[in-house]
Amino acid sequence: MPAVYVTHLPQRLIWDEAFSKQHWAPTVDLAPATAFGELKIMLPHDAAFKAHPEERLIKSLKEALLQFKGEDFLLPLGDPIIMSAAAAILGARREPFQMLKWDRVLKRYSAHSIVP
């Protein structure tokens, strides 16, 4: 079964009336992406190049993408540098890979092949 490698799931603090406290909630619904495979979130929600040492983030992305196969998909979300770094890591393999892109009009993801 293919996998969908998500760079990270952006979240924000929201107030939960039921529990009278704040908690982190995703800012994006990833349910439509599950049509393409099992979701694998690569980095924590607070990952950003301004907040963490760059070497650690790149190492984490490389480790997470070790199992990435030709049938899998990259779903870039969040920090543009993190999205670019993940695509660069896959591109360095010199093999085609697939990415998902959200279509606002159709309200679904579409797959796109990237040939380095």
C-alpha positions, 0 to 999 in steps of 0.5 A, spaced: 500 500 500 502 506 498 504 511 503 503 519 503 509 522 507 506 529 510 512 534 511 508 536 518 501 537 520 500 545 522 496 546 528 494 552 532 491 553 539 484 553 540 479 553 546 475 547 548 469 549 551 467 542 553 474 541 557 475 549 559 482 549 556 486 550 550 489 544 546 493 544 539 488 542 533 490 541 526 489 547 521 488 542 515 484 536 514 488 530 511 482 525 510 482 526 503 489 525 502 488 518 505 485 516 498 492 516 496 495 511 502 497 511 509 499 518 512 506 518 515 507 525 518 515 526 518 516 532 523 512 535 529 507 541 528 512 546 531 517 544 526 520 550 522 527 552 520 527 559 525 525 554 531 530 548 530 537 547 528 537 546 520 541 540 521 536 536 525 530 538 521 534 535 515 536 529 518 529 528 521 527 529 514 532 524 511 531 519 516 523 519 515 524 519 507 528 512 507 522 508 506 519 512 500 518 508 494 516 510 487 509 508 489 508 513 495 507 521 495 510 527 498 504 532 501 508 538 502 505 542 508 507 548 512 514 551 512 516 553 505 523 551 507 521 544 510 517 543 504 522 545 499 528 541 503 523 534 503 522 535 495 530 536 494 532 530 498 527 526 494 530 529 487 537 528 489 535 520 488 535 522 481 528 518 480 521 520 479 517 521 485 510 523 486 507 529 490 500 531 492 497 538 491 490 541 494 485 543 488 481 549 492 476 548 486 475 541 486 476 540 494 481 534 493 488 532 492 491 531 485 497 527 484 503 530 480 509 526 477 516 530 478 522 527 474 528 530 476 
